[in-house]
Amino acid sequence: QASAALSQETEVRLQQTRRAEIAEKQLLGAQARVKAMARQLATAELLAEERVRAAENQAMARNRAADVRVNDAERRAASSERATSSVISEFRRQTIGVSSSPSLHKSSLSPSSSRRSVLSTSGSYKSLLGASGLTGGPVQRSSRSSASLAQGPTRTPRTSTRTARSSSASV
């Protein structure tokens, strides 16, 4: 009976040893998986940081490009305002010059001669506007879509203000 108990005790200890070895192998496998996942996590964090930096750089570049477009638009608007002001002052100068001429103050003007005077004034107005690149008609709205507006301004050939002023001076 002692040998049966001893053999049973030996058998139990062998099973416990096998279970301990299996548990140690599972523990080593779990530790290896944890290490691998930690490496993957570190790699993913680095990749995410790189992507964030790239997105920030791209956003800053877009912001700088938008600032450049805004500055260009402001310069064009100021130039257009100066050209328009110049054309209006030239038109007023020519209109005052025509209306203050002694031939217009005569009460004996025939309807046809006063009509010619008005036509010549409106003709000089149109020539001034034409020289500046402006039109005498109503303001036309842009037909560009909001998507194309978001892409930025389109480049159209413009005449310089010097050309507009020299043309208006010669009229």
C-alpha positions, 0 to 999 in steps of 0.5 A: 500500500505504501508503494501504491501511495508513493506511485500515486504521489509520483504521478500527481507530482509529474502532472503538476510539473507538466502543468507548470511547464505548460504554464511557463511556456504560455507565460513566455508566449504571452510575454513575447506577444506583449513585447511585440504589441509594445513595439507595434504601438511605439511604431504606430505612435511614431507614424501618427506623430509624423502624420500629425507633423505633415498635416500641420505643415500642410495646413501652414503651407495652405495658410501661407498660400491663402495669405498670399492670395489675400494680399494679391487680391487686396493689391489688385483691389487697391490698384483697381480703386486707384484706376477707377478714381483716376478715371472718375477724376479725369471724367469729371475734369473733362465734363467740367471742361466741356460744361464750362466752355462758353459755347454751352452757356449761350442761350441760343444753342440749338437742340442738335448742338447741345445733343452733340455736346452730351454725346461727346461727353458720354463718348469720352466717358466710354473711352475713359472706361475702355482705356481702364478696362472697365465697362459702363454697364451694370456690374456682372456677378461671377458665375464661378462656383463655391468650389472653384472660389475655394481653389483661389483666384483665377489669373486674368490678363490685366492692363496696368494702371500706367497704361490706363492713365496714359491712355486717359491722358491722351483722350 
